[in-house]
Amino acid sequence: MKRAMVDRDNAALSISSQCRVLSLPRSSFYYKRKGESAYNLELMTLLDKQFMETPFYGVRQMTWHLKAQGHKVNKKRIRRLMHPKGTSYGRGLWA
């Protein structure tokens, strides 16, 4: 990862110069990733719980299930929460 290659304590090269050499935008170097909101974490817990009961539910069924419980969600949000990096929820070829 390019960010790890930038040395903040280097007196010979400024951070700006190091970013330029690495072809890393300076804004990307300073960017701090936000975590998931508390509501999204709650939704992920509900998704996990429901998935344990009904592993055959896909994005649409999970969306319908959460909407029936009164949550204001759409399929794009559920898809993003169901399929975080490296997690396929056992969907086989469709993961």
PyMOL commands that set and color helices and strands:
alter all, ss='L'
color gray80, all
select helices_A, chain A and resi 2-5+15-22+26-30+38-53+59-68+75-82+92-94
alter helices_A, ss='H'
color red, helices_A
deselect
rebuild
show_as cartoon
